[in-house]
Amino acid sequence: MSNTKNAANAKRPATGRILGTAALALGAVLVSGVSAKAGTVIVTPSNATSLFWGPTDLQSGGTAGFSSVQPRSGNASYELSLANDNNSKATLFHASGDGLSFASLVGDAGNALGFDAYKNSSLSSSTVVAPAFHLYIGSYSNQLVWEAAYNGITPSTDAWNTLDIKSGQFWARTGNANYTGAGQTKTLSQWLNNQTITGTSTNINFGDGFIKDYSVGVGSGWGGSYKGYVDNVTFGTTTTNFENVAAAPEPSQWAGLGFTAFGALGLILKARKKKATASAS
C-alpha cells in the first residue's frame, strides 16, 4: 500500500505538490490570524439582524446605518446623523446583553466597555456632543448612560476618538425620568454598590442584575445638526466591527502573509529549481 502511494506521489506534478504545501502554510497563517482576533465580531448588513444589531428610535429626521464614508477598522463604520431639530434622535441598538451580569462587567478586569467615534466638524451641534452609551440593567426602563459632556471630554472633530468608558461617570434614567444633576452621576462601581439616586428617595431597580441590552445613540435635546460614525463597540470581551461586507485582511496583514506563506512558496520553488539543475548536470 505504501509503495503504491509513494509511486502515485512521485507521478504527481511537482508544482501541485509545491502549491499544496504553500496552501497549507497560508491556511495555517490565516487560522492563526483569526484566532488572534477571536474577540472581534464582524457585523454586516446581511448578518446584523441575526447578531441582534440594528437601528432604533429614529425620530425627527434622525438616521442610522452602515456607511463607507469614514471606515475605521476595515471598509465601513456605522453612521448616526441628526437633522437640525431639537427632537432628532438616532440609535444603534444591540438587543442582547450576551448573558453578562452588571456585577461581572464591573468587577472582572477582563470585561471592557467602550467604542470608537468620529464627528464631522462641518455640522452645527455643540463641540462637546458625542454618541452616548446606554446600559439597560435588570429591565428596559432602567438605564445607566455615559456621555462625553458629563465626563469632561470634548471629542476631536474630523478624527476618530477611542473612548474607554468603563471607569467613567454615568447618569441614570428610570422610567421616563433622567437624573443628571449635581452628584447624580456615578461610576459603574458606585452604582453597583448604591442604587439610590443622590438627592432623591428614588432607587434604580436592577432586578436580576443582568444587562438586557446596550446601545450607542445621538440626539434628543442636543440642538443643531450632527453627523458621526461609530465602530469597534466593545462590551465585555467582545468587540463589534461594522463592515459593508466581510472584511478581507488589511494591507498590513497581507504584508505579513506575503513574508510567511508566499515567501515560503518562493523558497520551496527555489530549492526545487536548484535540485533540478543539480540532477541535470
For each residue, the residues with C-beta under 8 A, 3 or more apart:
1: 4 5
2: 5 6
3: 6 7
4: 1 7 8
5: 1 2 8 9
6: 2 3 9 10
7: 3 4 10 11
8: 4 5 11 12
9: 5 6 12 17
10: 6 7
11: 7 8
12: 8 9 16 17
13: 16 17
14: 17 18 272
15: 18 19
16: 12 13 19 20
17: 9 12 13 14 20 21
18: 14 15 21 22 265 268 269 272
19: 15 16 22 23 265
20: 16 17 23 24
21: 17 18 24 25 264 265 268
22: 18 19 25 26 261 262 264 265 268
23: 19 20 26 27
24: 20 21 27 28
25: 21 22 28 29 260 261 264 265
26: 22 23 29 30 257 261 262
27: 23 24 30 31
28: 24 25 31 32 261
29: 25 26 32 33 256 257 260 261
30: 26 27 33 34 249 257
31: 27 28 34 35
32: 28 29 35 36
33: 29 30 36 37 249 253
34: 30 31 37 38
35: 31 32 38
36: 32 33
37: 33 34 40
38: 34 35
39: 237 238 239
40: 37 238 239 240 241
41: 51 238 239 240 241
42: 74 241 243 246 247
43: 47 48 51 53 240 241 242 243
44: 47 48 66 242 243 244 245 246
45: 48 66 244
46:
47: 43 44 50 51
48: 43 44 45 51 53 54
49: 52 53 54
50: 47
51: 41 43 47 48
52: 49 94 95 96
53: 43 48 49 92 93 94 95 240
54: 48 49 92 93 95
55: 58 63 64 65 90 91 92 93
56: 64 91 93 215
57: 62 89 90 91 93 217
58: 55 62 63 64 89 90 91
59: 62 87 88 89 90 219 220
60: 83 85 87 88 89
61: 82 83 85 88
62: 57 58 59 80 81 82 83 88 89 90 218 219
63: 55 58 79 80 81 90
64: 55 56 58 78 79 80 81 90 91 92
65: 55 78 79
66: 44 45 76 77 78 79 242 243 244
67: 70 76 77 78 79 229
68: 71 75 76 244
69: 77 79 229
70: 67 77 79 118 160 229
71: 68 74 75 76 77
72: 77 116 118 160 229 231 232 241
73: 116 231 232 241 247 250
74: 42 71 241 243 247 250
75: 68 71 243 244 245 247
76: 66 67 68 71 242 243 244
77: 66 67 69 70 71 72 116 118 229 230 231 242
78: 64 65 66 67 92 229 230 231 242
79: 63 64 65 66 67 69 70 227 228 229
80: 62 63 64 90 91 92 131 216 217 218 226 227 228 229 230
81: 62 63 64 90 218 225 226 227 228
82: 61 62 85 88 89 90 125 218 219 222 224 225 226 227
83: 60 61 62 88 225
84: 88 124 224 225
85: 60 61 82 88
86: 221 222 223
87: 59 60 219 220
88: 59 60 61 62 82 83 84 85 219 220 222 226
89: 57 58 59 60 62 82 217 218 219 220
90: 55 57 58 59 62 63 64 80 81 82 217 218 219
91: 55 56 57 58 64 80 134 215 216 217 218
92: 53 54 55 64 78 80 215 216 217 230 233
93: 53 54 55 56 57 213 215 217
94: 52 53 213 214 215 233 235 240
95: 52 53 54 213
96: 52 213
97: 100 136 210 211 212 213 214
98: 211 235 236 238
99: 210
100: 97 104 105 111 210 211 235 236
101: 104 105 209 210 211
102: 105 106 135 137 138 188 192 206 209 210 211
103: 106 107 192 209
104: 100 101 107 108 111 236
105: 100 101 102 108 111 113 166 188 211 236
106: 102 103 188 189 192
107: 103 104 192
108: 104 105 111
109:
110: 237
111: 100 104 105 108 166 236 237
112: 164 166 234 235 236 237
113: 105 133 164 165 166 188 234 235
114: 162 163 164 165 166 233 234
115: 131 133 163 165 216 230 231 232 233 234
116: 72 73 77 160 161 162 163 230 231 232
117: 130 131 155 160 161 163 228 229 230
118: 70 72 77 158 159 160 161 228 229 230
119: 129 130 155 156 157 158 161 226 227 228
120: 123 157 158 226 227 228
121: 157 158
122:
123: 120 224 225 226 227
124: 84 224 225
125: 82 129 222 223 224 225 226
126: 129 222 223 224
127: 154 157
128: 148 149 153 154 155
129: 119 125 126 148 149 218 222 226
130: 117 119 147 148 153 155 161 163 228
131: 80 115 117 216 217 218 228 230
132: 145 146 147 216 217 218
133: 113 115 145 146 165 214 215 216
134: 91 143 144 145 214 215 216 217
135: 102 143 144 145 170 211 214
136: 97 139 140 142 143 211 212 213 214 215
137: 102 142 143 144 204 206 207 209 210 211 212
138: 102 142 204 205 206 207 208 209 210 212
139: 136 142 205 207 212
140: 136 212 213
141: 174 175
142: 136 137 138 139 172 173 174 204 205 206 207
143: 134 135 136 137 172 173 174
144: 134 135 137 170 171 172 173 188 191 204
145: 132 133 134 135 170 171 172 173
146: 132 133 150 151 165 168 169 170
147: 130 132 150 151 171
148: 128 129 130 151 153 154 155 163
149: 128 129 153
150: 146 147 169 171 180 185
151: 146 147 148 165 168 169
152:
153: 128 130 148 149 163
154: 127 128 148
155: 117 119 128 130 148 161 163
156: 119 159 161
157: 119 120 121 127
158: 118 119 120 121
159: 118 156
160: 70 72 116 117 118 231
161: 116 117 118 119 130 155 156
162: 114 116 232
163: 114 115 116 117 130 148 153 155
164: 112 113 114 167
165: 113 114 115 133 146 151 168
166: 105 111 112 113 114 188
167: 164 187 188
168: 146 151 165 187
169: 146 150 151 185 186 187
170: 135 144 145 146 185 186 187 188 191
171: 144 145 147 150 178 179 180 184 185
172: 142 143 144 145 178 179 184 191 197 204
173: 142 143 144 145 177 178 179
174: 141 142 143 177 179 197 202 204 205
175: 141
176:
177: 173 174 202
178: 171 172 173
179: 171 172 173 174 184 197 200 202
180: 150 171 184 185
181: 184 198 199
182: 199
183: 198 199
184: 171 172 179 180 181 197 198 199
185: 150 169 170 171 180
186: 169 170 190 191 194 198
187: 167 168 169 170 190 191
188: 102 105 106 113 144 166 167 170 191 192
189: 106 192 193
190: 186 187 193 194
191: 144 170 172 186 187 188 194 195 204
192: 102 103 106 107 188 189
193: 189 190
194: 186 190 191
195: 191 203 204 205 206
196: 200 201 202 203
197: 172 174 179 184 200 202 203 204
198: 181 183 184 186
199: 181 182 183 184
200: 179 196 197
201: 196
202: 174 177 179 196 197
203: 195 196 197
204: 137 138 142 144 172 174 191 195 197
205: 138 139 142 174 195
206: 102 137 138 142 195 209
207: 137 138 139 142 210
208: 138
209: 101 102 103 137 138 206
210: 97 99 100 101 102 137 138 207
211: 97 98 100 101 102 105 135 136 137 214
212: 97 136 137 138 139 140
213: 93 94 95 96 97 136 140
214: 94 97 133 134 135 136 211 235
215: 56 91 92 93 94 133 134 136
216: 80 91 92 115 131 132 133 134 230 233
217: 57 80 89 90 91 92 93 131 132 134
218: 62 80 81 82 89 90 91 129 131 132 222 226 228
219: 59 62 82 87 88 89 90 222 226
220: 59 87 88 89
221: 86
222: 82 86 88 125 126 129 218 219 226
223: 86 125 126
224: 82 84 123 124 125 126
225: 81 82 83 84 123 124 125
226: 80 81 82 88 119 120 123 125 129 218 219 222
227: 79 80 81 82 119 120 123
228: 79 80 81 117 118 119 120 130 131 218
229: 67 69 70 72 77 78 79 80 117 118
230: 77 78 80 92 115 116 117 118 131 216 233 242
231: 72 73 77 78 115 116 160 241 242
232: 72 73 115 116 162 239 240 241
233: 92 94 114 115 216 230 239 240
234: 112 113 114 115 238 239 240
235: 94 98 100 112 113 214 238 240
236: 98 100 104 105 111 112
237: 39 110 111 112
238: 39 40 41 98 234 235
239: 39 40 41 232 233 234
240: 40 41 43 53 94 232 233 234 235
241: 40 41 42 43 72 73 74 231 232 247
242: 43 44 66 76 77 78 230 231
243: 42 43 44 66 74 75 76 246 247
244: 44 45 66 68 75 76
245: 44 75
246: 42 44 243
247: 42 73 74 75 241 243 250
248:
249: 30 33 253 254 257
250: 73 74 247 253 254
251: 254 255
252: 255 256
253: 33 249 250 256 257
254: 249 250 251 257 258
255: 251 252 258 259
256: 29 252 253 259 260
257: 26 29 30 249 253 254 260 261 262
258: 254 255 261 262 263
259: 255 256 262 263
260: 25 29 256 257 263 264
261: 22 25 26 28 29 257 258 264 265
262: 22 26 257 258 259 265 266
263: 258 259 260 266 267
264: 21 22 25 260 261 267 268
265: 18 19 21 22 25 261 262 268 269
266: 262 263 269 270
267: 263 264 270 271
268: 18 21 22 264 265 271 272
269: 18 265 266 272 273
270: 266 267 273 274
271: 267 268 274 275
272: 14 18 268 269 275 276
273: 269 270 276 277
274: 270 271 277 278
275: 271 272 278 279
276: 272 273 279 280
277: 273 274 280 281
278: 274 275 281
279: 275 276
280: 276 277
281: 277 278
